Amino acid sequence: MDAVTELGGDEWRAMDEESSAHHLTEALTSLVTAGIIADQPAEPLARLLPGAMNEAAPWLARSGQPEALEDQTVRALDRLLAGLRTEAGSKSGCAVDRDRETGALTVSACC
């Protein structure tokens, strides 16, 4: 990750905490409260999930065949997230989708 190299790990983490980590913790807390994902502390998940994705991105980029591995990676992320869901959450219709043009990942509305 170039941002970590350029900024240094501590500064990058502080910036991440100010922006996405806080919002992800709130979103995960909402999903726990709604019963979509299992009752658990949201903050560890807010650290673990981006860590997995932050490792996948440079791995894909360096693979020499990112397009070939992208669908597999998205399916693996979907399985990872599915493991967090409760039975009710599994029936809620949440899914990870990838925009074919931009490659952006989105999580469909869960509630």
C-alpha positions in Angstrom: 0.0 0.0 0.0 1.6 3.2 -1.1 -0.2 5.3 1.4 1.3 3.4 4.3 4.7 3.7 2.8 4.4 7.4 2.1 2.7 8.4 5.3 4.0 5.9 7.7 1.8 3.3 9.4 0.9 5.4 12.5 -0.2 8.5 10.4 -2.1 6.3 7.9 -4.0 4.5 10.8 -4.8 7.8 12.4 -6.3 9.1 9.1 -8.2 5.9 8.6 -9.5 6.1 12.2 -10.8 9.6 11.6 -12.6 8.6 8.4 -13.7 5.0 7.6 -12.9 3.0 10.8 -15.3 5.1 12.9 -18.1 4.9 10.3 -17.6 1.2 9.8 -17.8 0.6 13.5 -21.1 2.5 13.6 -22.4 0.5 10.6 -21.4 -2.8 12.1 -23.0 -1.8 15.5 -26.2 -1.1 13.6 -26.1 -4.5 11.9 -25.6 -6.2 15.3 -28.4 -4.2 16.8 -30.7 -5.1 13.9 -29.8 -8.8 14.3 -28.3 -9.0 10.8 -24.9 -10.1 12.1 -24.2 -12.1 15.3 -24.1 -10.3 18.7 -20.4 -9.3 19.1 -18.3 -6.3 19.6 -18.2 -4.3 16.4 -14.8 -2.6 16.9 -12.7 -5.7 16.3 -14.6 -6.4 13.2 -14.0 -2.8 12.0 -10.3 -3.6 12.2 -10.3 -7.1 10.8 -12.5 -6.6 7.7 -10.5 -3.7 6.2 -7.3 -5.6 7.0 -8.5 -8.4 4.8 -9.5 -6.1 2.0 -6.3 -4.0 2.4 -4.2 -7.2 1.9 -6.3 -8.4 -1.1 -5.9 -5.1 -3.1 -2.1 -5.2 -3.5 -2.2 -8.9 -3.9 -4.5 -8.6 -6.8 -2.5 -5.7 -8.3 0.7 -7.7 -8.2 -0.7 -11.0 -9.3 -0.2 -10.3 -13.0 -3.8 -11.5 -13.6 -6.0 -9.3 -11.4 -9.1 -9.6 -13.7 -8.9 -13.4 -13.5 -8.6 -13.4 -9.7 -11.1 -10.6 -9.0 -14.3 -12.7 -9.2 -12.7 -15.3 -6.9 -11.7 -12.5 -4.5 -15.2 -11.0 -4.4 -16.7 -14.5 -3.8 -14.3 -15.1 -1.0 -15.2 -11.7 0.6 -18.9 -12.5 0.2 -18.3 -15.9 2.0 -16.3 -14.1 4.8 -19.2 -11.6 5.3 -21.8 -14.3 5.1 -20.1 -16.0 8.0 -21.0 -13.0 10.2 -24.7 -13.2 9.4 -27.3 -14.6 11.7 -30.0 -16.8 10.2 -32.2 -13.8 10.0 -29.4 -11.8 8.4 -28.9 -14.5 5.8 -32.5 -14.1 4.8 -32.2 -10.3 4.6 -30.8 -10.1 1.1 -27.4 -8.6 2.0 -24.7 -9.2 -0.7 -21.4 -7.9 -1.9 -21.7 -6.7 -5.5 -19.0 -5.5 -7.9 -19.6 -2.8 -10.5 -18.3 -4.4 -13.7 -17.3 -0.9 -15.1 -15.6 0.6 -12.1 -14.7 -2.5 -10.1 -16.2 -0.8 -7.0 -17.6 -3.1 -4.3 -20.8 -2.3 -2.6 -22.8 -4.0 0.1 -26.5 -4.1 -0.8 -29.0 -2.8 1.7 -29.4 -5.2 4.5 -32.4 -4.0 6.3 
